[in-house]
Every structure is written in C-alpha cells, then in structure tokens.
Amino acid sequence: MSRGDISVLYAGHHGWLQRWLQRRLANAGDAADLAQDTFVRLLVAPSSEATALREPRAYLATVARRLLINHLRRQSLEQAWLQALAALPEPQAPSPEQQLLILQALQEVDAMLDGLPPKVRRVFVLSQVEGLTYAAIAEEMGVGLRSVKRYMAQAMAECILLSA
C-alpha cells in the first residue's frame, strides 16, 4: 500500500476510527493517539499486508483493537504498580525516577510476554513469578519435564533478544 493510498484511507476513515475508539475508551485524547498509531502501523507495515483492502474499516478496526488491548493492558499494569507503591511505607518508596524506570521495565516484560506462545508464557510466569520448579510446572501443565525446559529456553532466548 502506497503512502498515497494511506492518505486516502486516512482522509476517508480517520474520523470514524477515532469515534470508534472513543466509544470504547471514553477518552478523546487516548482515542486520538490510538487512531494515529493505527495509521502509523499501516505506514510501517510490509506492503503486502495491507494491499487491496476490500473492507478498510474492518481492517482498521482489527489493527486498532490490537492497539487498544495493548493500551488497556499497559494501563492495568500501571494501575497495579501504583497500588503496590501506595501500599509501601514512605521510607521504602522508590524515587519518582526509580518508579518510572520500574514501570518501563514492567511494560517491556509485559510486551515480551505478550509475544510468546501461550505455553511458553505460562511456563515462564510459573517459573519466574510463581517460583515453581520445572517438575512442578510439568505436573501442573500436564507436560513432560523436557517440554518445560524447552519452553523455558525459548522464553529466556526471547528475553535475551529483547535486551540486546
């Protein structure tokens, strides 16, 4: 899809998309940001992905829905972090700079986990968050120990790739 095609798509559907997002978010600013992000995705997408759209609104809604889910997940993560901070005694609370760094790290981990296949993600969370042994994970998930090790290796490889 050429830039000209995207310009035509933008002119014809941006207002509709922004209203569609605003109904779901009840926040005009976030809706405007996500609408822009949707069109940015089109600009950077491989040309074969968005060529000859028969149903442009359905395509735009699909892209926007994915961005919306990511946005809501980040908001939920941020809210959980703020609640955890509020529960800390004042002397133990991190500085505002440290809070921002921690929140950014949490968002990066969340994005990394979102990119993993479901079984790999579950093994990683059970191991790293819940503290279960590989044997306990294998039993809980009903898979072999070898599979757990393979899933964990896959998750760790993804972590290394993202941190590089």
C-alpha positions, 0 to 999 in steps of 0.5 A: 500500500502506497503512502498515497493510498494511506492518505486516502484511507486516512482522509476517508476513515480517520474520523470514524476510527477515532469515534470508534475508539472513543466509544470504547475508551471514553477518552478523546485524547487516548482515542486520538493517539490510538487512531494515529498509531493505527495509521502509523502501523499501516505506514510501517507495515510490509506492503503486502499486508495491507494491499487491496483492502476490500473492507478498510474499516474492518481492517482498521478496526482489527489493527486498532483493537490490537492497539487498544488491548495493548493500551488497556493492558499497559494501563492495568499494569500501571494501575497495579504498580501504583497500588503496590507503591501506595501500599509501601511505607514512605521510607521504602518508596522508590524515587519518582525516577526509580518508579518510572524506570520500574514501570518501563521495565514492567511494560517491556516484560509485559510486551515480551510476554505478550509475544510468546506462545501461550505455553511458553508464557505460562511456563515462564510466569510459573517459573519466574513469578510463581517460583515453581520448579520445572517438575512442578510446572510439568505436573501442573501443565500436564507436560513432560519435564523436557517440554518445560525446559524447552519452553523455558529456553525459548522464553529466556532466548526471547528475553535475551533478544529483547535486551540486546 
